[in-house]
Amino acid sequence: MTDELKQKIQAKCREMEIPLFGIGDVSRWEDPLLNPDMPEAFFPCSIWPEAQSVLVIGLPVHLPALETSPSIWYREEYRAINSLIDQYTYRLAEYLNRQGYPSVSVPRDGYGHVGVLVENPVSFFSHRHAAYLAGLGNFGVNNMLLTPQYGPRVRFGSVFTAAPLPADPMMEGMLCTRCMECVNQCPVKALNADDYPDGLTDKVTCAKYSQTLEKHYRSPCGVCIKVCPVGEDRTHYHREDVGIYRKRTGAEDYHTAWDHVRRYGVK
């Protein structure tokens, strides 16, 4: 029955044009070899004891909008994607409820304002880790979840369900190329060259920069996901050369376009 239910969920995701979806068994959060840096309080069963599976979906950030970051264009796309994720996860939770399995969606961002993150730079649940444990990708030096399709340019959302669904296999083979573009181009030097989880982001520094950008309607930053060379989307948009973000010579048309966008809709 649960295999059939999983197929129905997958069909539902395709119907809603959700390109990435996976399922993780809640027991995966208990394995320290898979997830060494997460306290038990952040496990699905600690947040909702009835949870048996976590359904994770992912929506891509369109690279051309992201390339203008920090800008109003990327800000508005980011907010639109978050809204869609909250709607889709709610609808999927309701679908499972109607099938007789208690389920609940988890909000995309578990904080009220970016200023909150300066003092406590953690949300009550990590969708990145959920996506990792659902087999959708693995972590890069930028501490973001990298996927084969979109690199780190994906926003994730989750559904806790009491349905004991078959889990998807974990992804094998690291996607990160260790090119260090994210480390070298971070505008506030919040990253170092160590692999995850040893090289964790300086979250307070990152949050303070986001707070500054927020005052000018330019948040989030997005540089560490913009410059990452991983992802099939780079080929789709003819952006295999990530050097264009560092040098203007030979990419004048792109920089002129990005500069234009950054001048408007902000203060």
URCOR-V705270 format. One record per helix or strand. SS is the DSSP state (A for helix, B for strand). FROM is the first residue (numbers start at 1). LEN is the number of residues. If there is no record, write none. Layout:
# URCOR-V705270
SS_FROM_LEN + SS_FROM_LEN
This chain:
# URCOR-V705270
A_2_14 + B_20_6 + A_26_5 + A_40_3 + A_44_4 + B_53_8 + A_63_4 + A_72_27 + B_103_4 + A_116_4 + A_127_7 + B_138_2 + B_145_3 + B_151_1 + B_154_8 + A_181_5 + A_203_13 + A_223_4 + A_232_5 + A_242_4 + A_252_11
